[in-house]
Amino acid sequence: MSVDLCLTDDAVDHVQDGVDVSIRFRHQLSPGLAARLLADVPMVFCAAPAYLARAGRPSRPEDLADHDCLVFRVPQDGLVLRWGVVRDGVRFEPDVRRSLTCNDVGALAMMAVAGGGVTRLASFLANDLIADGLLEPLFLDNEGPGSVTVEPLEFYACYQDRRDVPLKVRRFIDDLVAGLAGHPKLQALPVRRA
């Protein structure tokens, strides 16, 4: 098997563009395509130590309404990716004060490192920055009443919805699933106890 990798944030038409498999997160799923879950990627609310020293540390998601927040705009449709959290089994989206909206997650991470505000990053971006002391995680106490869990970002392998999926597509997706299972970059941060 050979792979022709095309990296784009543009909408991909499988038939017109000759694409066998596209990787999309839940918000990007399209009717007419079959989708197989690849990974639930933990998300991390985080900010630079300098920002937290200047603006204070939010203790709960509702506090984000009073903080500078750096949010992601989906390039395909221009919508802002919502910040979902779950408290006591109930999902909600806290109000946030958007100080900056950007369509590149790498740029959002660097703006957060520079002290621009609070952002929400996938674990594969956030964990190394946190380990290096460039960012600090928020809302990590995930036990007991009132605990908050950040909604993960689900990534899917999408392919044309047809009965006879080509063997190369099935094998490629199976290999992706196997390769991502238990990958250390896709793990949640350990919970710190005071």
Rosetta blueprint (number, residue, H / E / L):
1 M L
2 S L
3 V L
4 D L
5 L L
6 C L
7 L L
8 T L
9 D L
10 D L
11 A L
12 V L
13 D L
14 H H
15 V H
16 Q H
17 D H
18 G L
19 V L
20 D L
21 V L
22 S E
23 I E
24 R E
25 F E
26 R H
27 H H
28 Q H
29 L L
30 S L
31 P L
32 G L
33 L E
34 A E
35 A E
36 R E
37 L E
38 L E
39 A E
40 D E
41 V E
42 P L
43 M E
44 V E
45 F E
46 C E
47 A E
48 A L
49 P H
50 A H
51 Y H
52 L H
53 A H
54 R H
55 A H
56 G L
57 R L
58 P L
59 S L
60 R L
61 P H
62 E H
63 D H
64 L H
65 A H
66 D H
67 H L
68 D E
69 C E
70 L E
71 V E
72 F E
73 R E
74 V L
75 P L
76 Q L
77 D L
78 G L
79 L L
80 V E
81 L L
82 R L
83 W L
84 G L
85 V E
86 V E
87 R E
88 D L
89 G L
90 V E
91 R E
92 F E
93 E L
94 P L
95 D L
96 V L
97 R E
98 R E
99 S E
100 L E
101 T E
102 C E
103 N L
104 D L
105 V H
106 G H
107 A H
108 L H
109 A H
110 M H
111 M H
112 A H
113 V H
114 A L
115 G L
116 G L
117 G L
118 V E
119 T E
120 R E
121 L E
122 A E
123 S H
124 F H
125 L H
126 A H
127 N H
128 D H
129 L H
130 I H
131 A H
132 D L
133 G L
134 L L
135 L L
136 E E
137 P E
138 L L
139 F L
140 L L
141 D L
142 N L
143 E L
144 G L
145 P L
146 G L
147 S L
148 V E
149 T E
150 V E
151 E L
152 P L
153 L E
154 E E
155 F E
156 Y E
157 A E
158 C E
159 Y E
160 Q E
161 D L
162 R L
163 R L
164 D L
165 V L
166 P L
167 L H
168 K H
169 V H
170 R H
171 R H
172 F H
173 I H
174 D H
175 D H
176 L H
177 V H
178 A H
179 G H
180 L H
181 A L
182 G L
183 H L
184 P H
185 K H
186 L H
187 Q L
188 A L
189 L L
190 P L
191 V L
192 R L
193 R L
194 A L
